[in-house]
Amino acid sequence: MADRITGIATAILLISLFLPWFGFSAGYEGSFTMSGISAHGYLYIVLFVCLAILVYLGGRAGWDRLPVNVNVAHAPVMVVATAFNLVLVLIGVLLKPTGLDWEVGAWFALIAAIVAVAPIAVPAIQARTGGR
């Protein structure tokens, strides 16, 4: 179930990178918006990590054993990848260009990044702290 939640949230994050993140409206004169990727070029890294996560989860869902021998446990790989995405998205949301407002894409991306990391990170943190 955690992989399904992470996969869906990662797909939403991937899509939200292309939605308007920042913008302004000048009334009848028009409006201006910027996607996350056009505002922050480093979000291409998030794009590629999202694609890697989706391919990895698709491979795990399609095969009992991956065709490539991976000597790393599943949970640590997913925690690192999704937490990395969360950090970069958070930085992207906080580094709002001057004079622009936040748009729907930034909020979708932030929520999707949090939801993607939560089903894996929360149980790992609870196990490490002894279930407190």
N, C-alpha and C positions, 0 to 999 in steps of 0.2 A: 504494500500500500504506500509506503514511503517513497518508493521509486516512481509510482504513478503520480503522486502529488508533486514530486520534484520535477518530473518530466513535463507535466502540464504547466507548472509555474515557469519552467525554463522556456517553454515554447511561447508563453505569454510575454516573458521578458524579451525574447528574441524579436517578437513583433513590435513591442513597445519601443524598441530602439529606433524605429522608423516613424513613430508617431510624433506629433509636435510636443516638445519638451518645454520650450520657452517661446514667448511671443508677446505681442501687444496689439491692442485694437485702437485705431484712431477714429472711431465712430464711422461716419459716412465716407471718410477718405480711404478706408481700407484697413487691413490688418497684416501682420507679419508673424510668421512662426518659424521655428527651427526645430529640426528633429534632434534627438540626442546625439546621433553620430555626426551630424553636420556641426553641432555646437562643440562637441568634444571628440576629436579624432581618436583618442585613446579608447573610446568605447567600441572600436573595432575589435579590440582584444576581447571584450565581453561577448561580442558577436561570435567570434571563433570559439571561445570557451563554451558558449551555449550550443553551438553546432557539435562540438566534441562531446558534450554531455548527452545530447540527444542521440548521437550515433552510438555512444557507449551503452546507454540505456536500451536503445533499440536492439543492439547486439546481444545484450544480456537477456532480453525478452524473447529473442528469436532462437537462441541456441542455449542448450543446457550448459555447454562449456564453450567459452569463446575460442575462435580458431587461433587466436594469438595467446601465447602463454603469458599471463600477467601475474607477477609475483607480489602484487600489492593488494591488500584487502580492499573490498568494495567501499566500505563506509569511510575510511580515511580519504580515499580519492574523491568521493562525492562531497565530503565536508570541505576539503581544500578548494575544490573547483567552485562550489556554490558560494562559499564564504568570500573567495576572491572576487566573484561577480558582485556580491553584495557590497563589498568595500568600494569597488570602482563605480558602481551605480550611485552609491551614497555620495562619493566625492563629486560625481557629475551633477547630481541634484543640488548639492550645496554650492557648487561653483557656478551660480546663475550669472549669466552675462548682465552687465549693468544696464539698467533701463528696461529690462524685460521681466515679464511675470512668468510664473510656473504654469505649464499647461498639463493636460491630462496624461500625456505620455510619460512625463517624469514620475507622476504618482503611480501609474500602472507599473512602471519599471521598478520602482522602489518596493511596492507591495509584492510584486512577483518575485523579486530577489529575496525578500524576507521569507516568503512562503516556500521558496525552493530550498533554502538552507534549513528551515525549522524542523522538518520531519527527521532529518539526519543528525543535526547538531544538538537538539534538545535531549534525545536519549543518550547521546554520547556524553554530554555534560552531566546528566543525571547519573550515569554509570560511573563517571570519574569522581563525582563528589559523594558517592555512596547513596544516591537516591534521596537526598535531602530536599 
